[in-house]
Each structure stands twice: as C-alpha cells, then as structure tokens.
C-alpha cells in the first residue's frame, strides 16, 4: 500500500473524530485496507468513538460559553428586561435549531405561566398564551423543577390538558416540545421551551444545551430584576430626597415668614402688615375680619380692586371648625375664599384670616404658616385689647367723674380732658344709649368708633354714656342711633337732654336722661331717639316710679281701651281729640269731620265708661295726661 493511501486513511480517521464523516462502519473498512487485525481495528474504532464524543462535548461547551459571554454583554449593554428576554430566546432558537422557541414567565402568587417572548411563532393565540396552574407541560416543568419533553404533544398523558392550550399548540403546528426550568436559588422564574413541527426525540445533548441556556437566562433575568429593583429604589430615594429638600425649603420659607410676622408685632405693626406678609408668602389675597365678621385689614394695595369676601354658610362653617380644631380649614364650593384660620387665644375668639385662591399649593408647611399668622394676629388682638381695656378704664373713670357732683372727683378735670384731646369747656352734650345688656360692649365700641376723638364713650351705671360737643344734641342723637343700628342690627334707644351751659350741668342732665329712660321703659319705648324735654312733665310724675305708669293708664282710660277692643270702635281717638281741643264738642267734631250730634253720642258713651264726673277738672286732667302718654306709646310702636 502506498504512502498516499495511508495518508488518506489517517485523514478519514481524523474527519470521523472531528466531523463524524465517514461513519464508524466506513472507518473500519478503511482500516482493514491497512492489513490490521480485527483487535487493533476494534481498539482504533472505540478510541475514535470516544474522541468524537469528546469533540462534540467540547463544541457544546464552546456554544455554552459563547452564550454566556453574549448574555454577559447583553446584561452590560441593555437595561430593558423585555429586550434581554427577546435576545435570550433568539439565541436559544438559533443554537437549538428548533422551529419554535419561547419563554413563559412564572407567577409565584397564582403559579400560572404566561408566554412572554417567542421566536418562530406565527399565531397571536400562541404568542399570548396563558397556562393555568397545574395544566399542560409547562406546569409540570415548574412543579418538578426538571426538564420535561414529549415526542408527540397530542399523546402527552402525564399532565392535565386544557383545551385553550391544546388549541394554541395545534394551531401553531407543534408536535414535539422540550421544556426546562429557569431557576434562581431554587425559585422558579419561568420555563424555556424548544419545539418542532415534526416529531423529534430530543437528545441528552440538546436537553443539556437548552438547560444551560435556561440557566444563563435565569442569571440574566435575576440580575436584570435586581438592577430594576435597584433603579426603583434609587428613584424612590431620589424622590424622597427631592420631597425632603422641598419640605426643608418650604420650612425655611415658613420660618422666614414667621420671623417677619413676629417682627411686625415687635415693631408695632398692625393687622395690615400681617395680611401683607402672609399674602406675599403664599401669593394670594388675605383679609382679616374681627369677631363680628367686619373686615379690619386686607392685603389689597391702595387703589387695587378689592375682593368681596362672602361670608357664606360654608365660610362660617369652616371658621367654626377652625375654632374647634385650632387648624386652618379649606372652604368647599366658594370661589372667593379657599382657606380660613380662626384667630383665637384659649376660649377667646377675635376673628379669622380669609385667604383667596392663589398660585401656591397649600401643603402642610404652608398651612402651618397660615396657622402661625393666625397666632400672631391673636397676639396683636390681645395687645390691642390690653391697650383698649386700659384706655377704656381711664375713659370710664373720666366719664364717671364728669357725671358725678362730688368736688373731690372733679379735681384736675381740665388736665385729664386734655389728655384725651378734649377741651373741658366745650363738652356741652351728654347722651344716654340704651341697648340690651348682651350688646352693650359692641354698642360701646361702635359708638366710640363713630365719635372718634371728638368725645368720650363709656359704660356708666348700666348704660352707655356719650359726652361730646354738639350744636344740636338731637341731631347727634339721630346720627348716632342710625350708626348703631347699622352696626348692631338691633333696636337702639338714644335719649338726648338739652345742651349744658357748662360741664358742671352734665351730672344733672344725665340723671334726667336716666329718668326719661325709666319712663320710656314703662311705655315700652326702646327704639327711638328722643329728647328729654318732650317727656319732662311725665318724667316728673312717673320718673321715680315707672312701674306705676301702666296702673295709672289702666285705671284712667282702661275701660275705653277695653271697649274699643271688644266692639271694634275707636272711642279712644275721640277722647284724645276732645281733651286736645279744650273739651269742646264742636271743635272735636270739626277736627274729626263728624257731625256734632255724633260726637255728643260718643261723649255719652264715654260718660258711661268713665263715670258721671269724668269732665270735671281733676278727673279730666288725669284723663288728658293718660291719653297723651298712651299716644306717645302708640307712636313709638308704629
């Protein structure tokens, strides 16, 4: 045999080991040509088989390492989990050489599997396949955590079939299926499948290759999930840091605003400065109202359009809630007022802050800023109340001394009046204001605001005394009453004595006003401006005993009043006109536009009611007095 033949046979042996061609049988024939005995040929053939298996193992290992390196590069380059899974499935599809390759993700809560990525699939039904727990080959792989395969899926009997899964598999034309679990520390992440559209028996080498790819996919998927968790944690941390930074910035702004508010109090600033500071910080208009809902300060600039604050039931309800809780409250269904904060100090209520909608969101820090502003406003109110109370006490003492006749109390009166910017000699008018006790304090404040620096207002002997200078006391009385009715919304009685020639007459005039008030109380008059002169004769008679006034009226003209009430007549008017016209029937008839005989008939009826001697001087005087008092009372009730 020539050397070329030997070289040819050696090359065949090498190709058989490295490429599997020619096969072992052909190789044995070629070795026979060398004249080798059968034992030697058997040894060479066995060695060739082992070497060929080792070469196949090394090639498979090379493929696995290539897949591992590719997966590592994907992990370093790609951050999208879906993109990673798509690459892994595509690589498995290429290396396995099967018709369909797909990956199902495992849900540890329901133990269901969902097809997430496919390669080679042609039907939407299969690409979105859902495998319930305990059904199909996929569930068996997940439950056993081991590779499972079937040459013909239609003949698969180890697991439970489900018609939706079977329909999807048959629609895809799949015959043979191999599934291997994707595990991470014993936890099932999913199942990697390789399937063919013709019957195929998967070799151990193919199962090992797909399992290696599944392991690689598990590592990549687990790492990707960890990276996603880290990124999510980083995002949460960044978000928390941003929130903390924003909170600290808002808190710093709130502290700065609070310092400005405190400085406003310390520097003598008033409610207007508080409203302006809060408005600038929160980019909205602020109005401060007092306890009676009257605006006392606003942040609106001079000449700027004022915003009308509507104290609707919703606003009042929110203020009540703020008073109870000590926190600011939002107002629902109101376009003018968004937030309110009650101004309180313990049980004392001074008013509220009203804030319009604005450009700054009111978070917890901003709400706390509003509440701090309300506290500062309460401090201002307490400060002003202390000053007002001190001034009120001093003013009350001056009024009490002016209305007292004791010489000891009237010393240094000129100097004390000057301390209130008043000239003692010009004080020629004293008014007495009578209101219900519950409204006395409010009436005093309203009267003081009306009079200003032109006089003195204070409570004296359970009434409000007003001392000032006026050309006509009744004009001042009417104007003051009109103002008080607008402020209080309640009946107001103002009694005006005549002008005093000197301040020494003020005590006497005030006592006259008190007597008139008592008389008016007996008449039921509580809502007029009256001059004491108009009631002087009656005050002399009944001022000391106003309670006996009604008894006098009942005894004198009571029968006439009762008769009119029972019969629907008007004898009382005839009686009034009779005494007013000098007890003359003729003049009375003329005044009432009646015939004299009609008046005579009515006078006879009056005689039957009042007695035979009712027209005698003493009796007629009493009747005249009673009819006049009753007429005054009737006028006040109209």
Secondary structure by P-SEA (a helix, b strand, c coil): ccaaaaaaaaaaaaaaaccccccaaaaaaaaaaacccaaaaaaaaaaaaaaaaaaaaaaaaaaaaaaaaaaaaaaaccccaaaaaaaaaaaaaaaacccccbbbbbcccccbbbbcccccccccccccccccccccaaaaaaaacbbbbbccccccccbbbbaaaaaaaaaacccbbbbbbbcccccccbbbbbbbccbbbbcaaaaaaaaaaaaaaaaaaaaaaaaaaaaaaaaaaaaaaaaaaaaaaaaaaaaaaaaaaaaaaaacccaaaaaaaaaaaacbbbbbbcccccccccccccccbbbbbbbcaaaaaaaaaaaaccbbbbbcccccccbbbbbcccccccbbbbbccccccccaaaaaaaaaaaaaaaaaaaaaaaaaaaaaaaaaaaaaaaaccccccccaaaaaaaaaccccccccbbbbbbccccaaaaaaaaaaaaacccbbbbbcccbbbbbbbbccaaaaaaaaaaaaaaaccbbbbbbbccccccccaaaaaaaaaaaaaaaaaaacccccccccccaaaaaaaccccccaaaaaaaaacaaaaaaaaaccccaaaaaaaaaaacccaaaaaaaacccaaaaaaaaaaaaaacccccccaaaaaaaaaaaaaaaaaaaaac
